Structures are given as C-alpha cells and as structure tokens.
C-alpha cells in the first residue's frame, strides 16, 4: 500500500469544540431556562376564551385544584397546573370563595385571585382549611370553628360509611373508619352546608387524588391494599418535615415490614395517647393501643392522620435503600440521618438527645 493510500484511509481527526462555542451553548441553555421560568411565573395567564367575558360558576366545596380546572375548562387560564403552582408559590387560595363570577379574556393571575378572594358575586361562602396530618378529632374542631356544624355533628358524619365511594367498602371494621380518607385541603361551602356536605367533599377530593396518582394500582403492585397505602402515607405525613425525605422514610417503613421488625414510630405513640405531646417517654412506648407501633407488629390498625398527595405517592413509591433507622439531625429543618447500621443509629440518636438537652 502506497503512502498516498494510507493517508487517504486515515480517519479524520475530530476537532475539539472551541471553549467559546461551549460558553455560547451554556449561555443559550441558561437563557432558555430563564425564559421558561419567566413564562411559568408570568402574570399573563390568558386562556382560549374568544368572547370578551364569560360567566363561571365555582361550586361550594371546591378546592384550589378544582377551581384551577374550572378556569382552564372555561378558557379563562391557559394552564390549570400553572395557576395551581402560582397559588402555592404566592400563598393564594385560602381566601377563594364560591359563587358566580364574570371573567374577561384579559385576566391576569393578580386580577383572578383578587376576584376569587373578594367573592365577586357571592360573599357568603365559608372557607374551611383542613391541614395535612390532622387527626379526625382535630378536623372536627376545625369544622366546628367554621360555624358550619358542631364538633359532634362532624364526628357523626365522619363515622358513617353511607357515602357512595368504592374505597369506603374496603376499609376494615374499626373506630374512626374515615381517619386518613378525608383529604386535607382548603374548601369553600355555602352557609347552608352540613357536616355531611363537608365530609363528602373531602372524600370526593381524596378519590380524585388517588385516581390521578394511581395509588391503589401502585399499592397492589407492592402487594399492598389501598388501606395499607393510606396507613403508610399517614405515618410518612406525621414523621416528615423536610420535604425531600418522604420516599426515604417510606423506604425505612417498607424495609422494616419486609424484615418483620417493629416500625417503632414515635408519631404513632403520640396518636395512641390521644393528645399532641412534644416528647415521647419510655413509659409511653408501652401504651397498649393498636395504633402504637412499639406495641403492635407491622402496620397500626388504621391511619394516624390525614396524608396529602406527596405522602400517598411516597407510600407506594419508596426509595430503594437498605435503611432501617432514622433520627433527627437538624431540629430546625427536621432533616433526618438515615442508616442501616444499628450502632450508627445509636450514635446519631445520642447526638440528637445531647443536642435537644442542650437547647432546653
């Protein structure tokens, strides 16, 4: 083979990209990201409404998510998701009122929330916010404070199974059967609503959340029932303060269940005591209650509070880890130290106790 032929057969050498080209590409990527964020947070939310105005009805008992869907369906906003996220970021939603509204085709996020907070056509709506992690008894107190019903009326409505939802039929026979199934959210009711109206709205929202996130189907793939998933989600809701840890706490629960290790979750002890306490003592761990996971093997007999969507998802989508223990390492953020080693856990637990004793 001649020298000329060898040169022809040589593979061409790839030229390295110039540092200037790389910098330009990075700048373009950053600019694109900023444009996306700017668009997402833009006050301009105009939807597909062709007419100048449209009459929209916000039913009593509607949640922020449902209101967002109604606005999108009527062409008032371009994205229900973007409206929901802006409400969350900007602290809007707790003051929204039900009723009949006239919206224009030039609405901004600010103008929409101003109208919804004012209650343009209906100033009689009663707003009730049930917080995530609340016990059924605490929800009853919240309902009573709204003036719609009494504490006992709410508890009686929440003790009934006379609601048309398939998931209720599968709840085992136990006290406070609907504990964990009344979805925590902000609701809007008219002054003639009843305790049954409130409970039904909360059950309706729970059904919507589990269907949207396929909680029952995902639970079954793990060999769990929907009730198991709700119980695990309630434990996660009660234990997690630092948001990124939901799936990690879920992994500890699943790992301990698989290895037949008692869950030993302090939040379940507090629930079994029937009163909110800031510290759990060794004597409390012996409380003979089916919700106390130091006392019973496996899952408690029922949920220990109202989980939100993030906890329900974490319950059926645990992180894959070998963790069996966790202990608080940052008392301000609630961040935990996770480990699969018992001695490591003991050391971390000793550090935590030393820290809280020093803070007192």
RAVENUR-V419524 format. One record per pair of residues at least 24 apart in sequence whose C-alpha atoms are under 10 Angstrom apart, sorted by sequence separation. I is the first residue (numbers start at 1). J is the second residue. D is the distance in whole Angstrom. If there is no record, write none. Layout:
# RAVENUR-V419524
i->(I I)
j->(J J)
d->(D D)
This chain:
# RAVENUR-V419524
i->(47 48 49 51 64 92 93 95 97 98 99 158 181 182 183 267 268 269 327 328 329 331 47 48 49 50 92 97 98 99 178 181 182 183 267 268 269 327 328 330 331 46 47 48 49 50 67 83 87 97 98 99 180 181 183 239 266 267 268 269 329 45 47 48 49 76 82 97 98 238 239 265 266 268 47 48 49 64 65 75 76 77 97 98 238 239 264 265 266 272 331 46 47 48 49 64 67 74 75 76 77 83 96 97 98 236 238 239 263 264 265 45 46 47 48 63 64 67 75 76 77 83 95 96 97 235 237 238 263 264 45 46 47 63 64 67 76 77 95 96 235 236 262 263 264 268 45 46 47 64 71 76 77 95 222 235 262 263 264 268 271 272 44 45 46 47 63 94 95 163 234 235 238 262 263 264 271 44 45 62 63 93 94 95 162 234 262 263 264 270 271 45 62 63 77 94 165 168 262 263 264 268 269 61 62 76 93 160 163 164 167 261 262 263 268 45 60 61 157 158 163 260 261 262 263 267 268 45 58 59 60 157 158 162 165 260 267 40 58 59 60 137 156 157 160 164 165 167 259 42 43 58 59 136 139 154 155 156 157 158 159 163 164 167 257 258 40 41 57 58 59 71 135 136 148 153 154 155 157 158 163 166 257 40 41 57 58 136 137 148 153 154 157 158 165 256 257 39 40 43 56 57 58 136 139 148 149 152 153 154 157 41 42 56 57 135 136 147 148 149 150 151 154 155 254 40 41 55 56 57 134 135 136 139 148 149 150 154 158 253 40 55 56 134 136 148 149 181 253 54 55 56 133 135 148 149 180 41 54 55 132 134 53 54 55 67 134 148 149 167 181 53 54 132 133 134 148 180 181 52 53 54 132 133 144 179 180 52 53 130 131 132 143 179 51 52 53 130 131 132 180 181 49 50 51 52 53 130 131 171 180 49 50 129 130 131 140 143 170 171 172 179 49 129 130 143 170 171 48 49 128 129 130 170 171 46 47 58 128 129 46 47 127 128 129 167 168 45 46 47 127 128 167 45 46 126 127 128 250 254 263 264 44 45 46 125 126 127 250 253 254 263 44 45 46 125 126 127 247 250 251 255 261 43 44 45 57 58 61 124 125 126 235 246 247 250 251 254 43 44 45 60 61 62 124 125 126 235 246 249 250 251 253 254 255 259 42 43 44 59 60 61 63 124 125 126 238 246 247 248 249 250 251 252 254 255 256 42 43 45 60 61 123 124 125 126 232 237 238 243 246 247 248 250 251 252 254 255 256 257 41 43 122 124 125 231 232 234 235 236 237 238 243 246 247 250 251 252 255 256 43 231 234 235 236 237 238 245 246 247 248 249 250 251 252 254 255 256 128 231 232 233 234 235 237 247 248 249 250 251 252 253 254 255 228 231 232 233 234 235 236 237 240 246 247 248 250 251 252 253 130 228 230 231 232 233 234 235 236 237 246 247 248 251 252 253 228 230 231 233 234 237 238 246 247 248 250 251 252 227 228 229 230 231 233 234 236 237 245 247 249 251 252 227 228 230 231 232 233 236 237 248 249 227 230 231 233 235 236 249 230 233 234 237 249 230 233 234 236 237 248 232 233 236 232 233 235 230 231 233 234 229 230 232 233 229 230 232 233 229 231 232 229 230 255 226 229 230 252 228 229 249 252 228 242 248 252 98 99 245 249 96 97 98 99 226 241 242 243 245 248 94 95 96 97 98 99 241 242 243 244 245 93 94 95 96 97 98 224 241 242 243 93 94 95 97 219 240 241 242 245 93 94 215 219 222 240 241 242 218 221 222 239 240 241 213 216 219 220 240 212 213 215 218 219 239 214 215 218 219 135 209 210 213 214 215 217 218 133 134 209 213 215 216 133 206 215 132 133 206 210 214 215 133 134 206 209 210 133 134 209 132 133 132 133 65 64 65 66 184 63 64 180 181 183 184 62 63 64 179 180 182 183 184 185 62 63 64 178 179 180 181 182 183 184 61 62 63 177 178 179 180 181 182 183 184 61 62 175 176 177 179 180 181 182 183 60 61 62 174 175 176 178 179 180 181 60 61 173 174 178 179 180 59 60 61 172 58 59 60 172 59 60 171 61 60 61 135 60 61 137 60 63 61 62 63 66 135 61 62 65 60 61 63 66 62 61 139 138 139 135 136 137 135 136 134 135 136 133 134 135 133 134 135 132 133 134 131 132 133 131 132 133 130 131 132 131 132 132)
j->(71 72 73 75 88 116 117 119 121 122 123 182 205 206 207 291 292 293 351 352 353 355 72 73 74 75 117 122 123 124 203 206 207 208 292 293 294 352 353 355 356 72 73 74 75 76 93 109 113 123 124 125 206 207 209 265 292 293 294 295 355 72 74 75 76 103 109 124 125 265 266 292 293 295 75 76 77 92 93 103 104 105 125 126 266 267 292 293 294 300 359 75 76 77 78 93 96 103 104 105 106 112 125 126 127 265 267 268 292 293 294 75 76 77 78 93 94 97 105 106 107 113 125 126 127 265 267 268 293 294 76 77 78 94 95 98 107 108 126 127 266 267 293 294 295 299 77 78 79 96 103 108 109 127 254 267 294 295 296 300 303 304 77 78 79 80 96 127 128 196 267 268 271 295 296 297 304 78 79 96 97 127 128 129 196 268 296 297 298 304 305 80 97 98 112 129 200 203 297 298 299 303 304 97 98 112 129 196 199 200 203 297 298 299 304 82 97 98 194 195 200 297 298 299 300 304 305 83 96 97 98 195 196 200 203 298 305 79 97 98 99 176 195 196 199 203 204 206 298 82 83 98 99 176 179 194 195 196 197 198 199 203 204 207 297 298 81 82 98 99 100 112 176 177 189 194 195 196 198 199 204 207 298 82 83 99 100 178 179 190 195 196 199 200 207 298 299 82 83 86 99 100 101 179 182 191 192 195 196 197 200 85 86 100 101 179 180 191 192 193 194 195 198 199 298 85 86 100 101 102 179 180 181 184 193 194 195 199 203 298 86 101 102 180 182 194 195 227 299 101 102 103 180 182 195 196 227 89 102 103 180 182 102 103 104 116 183 197 198 216 230 103 104 182 183 184 198 230 231 103 104 105 183 184 195 230 231 104 105 182 183 184 195 231 104 105 106 183 184 185 233 234 103 104 105 106 107 184 185 225 234 104 105 184 185 186 195 198 225 226 227 234 105 185 186 199 226 227 105 106 185 186 187 227 228 104 105 116 186 187 105 106 186 187 188 226 227 105 106 107 187 188 227 106 107 187 188 189 311 315 324 325 106 107 108 187 188 189 312 315 316 325 107 108 109 188 189 190 310 313 314 318 324 107 108 109 121 122 125 188 189 190 299 310 311 314 315 318 108 109 110 125 126 127 189 190 191 300 311 314 315 316 318 319 320 324 108 109 110 125 126 127 129 190 191 192 304 312 313 314 315 316 317 318 320 321 322 109 110 112 127 128 190 191 192 193 299 304 305 310 313 314 315 317 318 319 321 322 323 324 109 111 190 192 193 299 300 302 303 304 305 306 311 314 315 318 319 320 323 324 112 300 303 304 305 306 307 314 315 316 317 318 319 320 321 323 324 325 198 301 302 303 304 305 307 317 318 319 320 321 322 323 324 325 299 302 303 304 305 306 307 308 311 317 318 319 321 322 323 324 202 300 302 303 304 305 306 307 308 309 318 319 320 323 324 325 301 303 304 306 307 310 311 319 320 321 323 324 325 301 302 303 304 305 307 308 310 311 319 321 323 325 326 302 303 305 306 307 308 311 312 323 324 303 306 307 309 311 312 325 307 310 311 314 326 308 311 312 314 315 326 311 312 315 312 313 315 311 312 314 315 311 312 314 315 312 313 315 316 313 315 316 314 315 340 312 315 316 338 315 316 336 339 316 330 336 340 187 188 334 338 186 187 188 189 316 331 332 333 335 338 185 186 187 188 189 190 332 333 334 335 336 185 186 187 188 189 190 316 333 334 335 186 187 188 190 312 333 334 335 338 187 188 309 313 316 334 335 336 313 316 317 334 335 336 309 312 315 316 336 309 310 312 315 316 336 312 313 316 317 234 308 309 312 313 314 316 317 233 234 309 313 315 316 234 307 316 234 235 308 312 316 317 236 237 309 312 313 237 238 313 237 238 238 239 185 185 186 187 305 185 186 302 303 305 306 185 186 187 302 303 305 306 307 308 186 187 188 302 303 304 305 306 307 308 186 187 188 302 303 304 305 306 307 308 309 187 188 301 302 303 305 306 307 308 309 187 188 189 301 302 303 305 306 307 308 188 189 301 302 306 307 308 188 189 190 301 188 189 190 302 190 191 302 193 193 197 271 197 198 274 198 201 200 201 202 205 274 201 202 205 201 202 205 208 205 205 305 305 306 303 304 305 304 305 304 305 306 304 305 306 305 306 307 305 306 307 305 306 307 306 307 308 306 307 308 308 309 311)
d->(9 9 10 10 9 10 8 9 9 7 8 9 9 6 9 10 5 7 10 7 10 9 7 9 7 8 9 7 8 9 9 6 10 10 9 6 7 7 9 9 8 10 9 8 5 10 9 7 9 7 8 8 9 9 9 8 8 9 8 9 9 10 8 5 6 7 10 8 6 9 8 8 8 10 5 7 8 9 9 10 7 9 6 8 9 7 8 6 8 10 10 8 5 7 9 6 9 10 10 6 10 10 9 7 9 10 6 9 9 5 7 10 6 4 7 8 8 10 8 8 8 10 10 10 7 8 10 8 6 5 8 5 4 9 10 9 7 9 9 8 10 9 6 7 8 10 5 6 8 8 9 9 9 7 10 7 6 10 9 8 10 9 9 6 9 10 9 7 9 9 10 7 10 8 9 9 6 9 7 9 10 10 8 10 10 10 7 8 10 9 8 10 9 10 9 7 10 9 5 7 10 9 10 9 7 9 10 9 9 9 10 8 6 7 7 8 8 8 9 8 7 8 8 8 9 8 10 8 10 9 5 6 8 10 8 7 10 10 8 6 7 9 8 5 10 9 8 10 10 9 10 5 6 8 10 9 8 9 9 9 10 8 10 8 9 9 10 8 8 5 8 10 10 10 9 9 5 10 9 6 10 9 6 7 9 6 6 8 9 9 6 7 7 9 8 8 8 10 9 9 8 5 8 6 9 7 10 9 8 10 9 9 9 6 6 7 8 9 8 8 10 9 8 10 10 9 7 7 5 9 9 8 10 9 7 6 8 8 10 9 8 6 6 9 8 6 6 9 9 8 5 7 9 10 7 9 9 9 6 6 10 10 6 5 9 10 10 10 9 9 8 5 6 10 10 8 9 7 10 8 4 8 8 8 9 9 7 6 6 9 9 5 8 9 8 5 9 8 5 8 9 10 10 10 7 8 10 5 7 10 7 8 7 7 5 8 9 8 9 9 8 9 6 6 6 10 8 6 8 9 8 4 8 8 10 9 7 9 6 6 6 9 7 5 9 8 10 10 6 9 6 6 9 8 6 8 5 8 9 9 9 10 8 7 7 10 6 6 10 9 10 9 7 6 9 6 5 9 9 10 9 10 9 9 5 6 10 10 9 10 6 6 10 8 8 6 8 8 5 7 10 7 9 10 9 5 6 9 7 9 6 10 9 10 9 10 9 5 9 10 9 9 10 6 7 10 8 10 8 8 9 8 8 8 10 8 10 8 7 9 9 9 9 7 10 9 8 9 7 9 9 5 10 8 5 9 10 7 9 10 9 9 9 10 10 7 9 9 7 10 8 9 10 6 7 5 5 9 7 6 10 7 6 7 10 8 8 9 8 9 10 8 7 6 8 10 6 9 9 8 9 8 6 8 6 7 7 8 10 6 8 9 9 10 8 6 7 9 5 9 8 7 9 10 5 5 10 8 5 8 9 9 8 4 9 9 6 8 10 10 8 5 8 7 5 9 10 6 7 8 5 9 10 9 9 8 10 8 7 10 8 9 9 9 6 8 9 6 9 10 9 10 8 8 9 9 9 9 8 6 9 8 9 8 9 9 9 9 9 9 7 9 7 10 8 10 5 8 8 10 9 8 5 8 8 8 9 9 9 7 9 9 6 9 5 7 10 6 8 9 9 9 9 8 10 10 6 9 9 9 7 9 9 10 10 10 9 9 9 10 9 9 9 6 10 10 10 10 9 8 8 9 9 9 6 7 9 10 6 9 9 8 10 6 10 7 8 8 9 7 5 9 7 8 9 9 10 10 5 5 10 9 9 9 10 7 7 7 8 9 9 9 9 8 9 8 10 8 9 9 10 10 7 9 5 10 10 7 6 9 10 9 8 9 9 10 9 8 10 10 7 7 9 9 7 10 7 9 9 9 8 10 9 9 10 9 9 9 6 9 10 7 6 9 9 9 8 10 10 10 7 7 8 9 10 6 10 6 8 7 5 9 6 7 8 8 5 9 9 6 7 9 7 7 6 9 6 7 8 9 7 5 7 9 7 9 5 6 10 9 9 6 4 8 10 9 8 4 8 8 9 9 10 7 6 10 5 5 10 8 10 10 9 8 4 8 9 9 8 6 9 9 9 9 9 9 8 8 9 7 9 10 9 9 8 9 9 9 6 10 9 9 9 8 10 9 10 10 9 9 9 9 10 7 7 9 5 8 8 5 6 5 6 10 8 5 8 10 6 6 8 6 8 9 9 6 9 10 10)
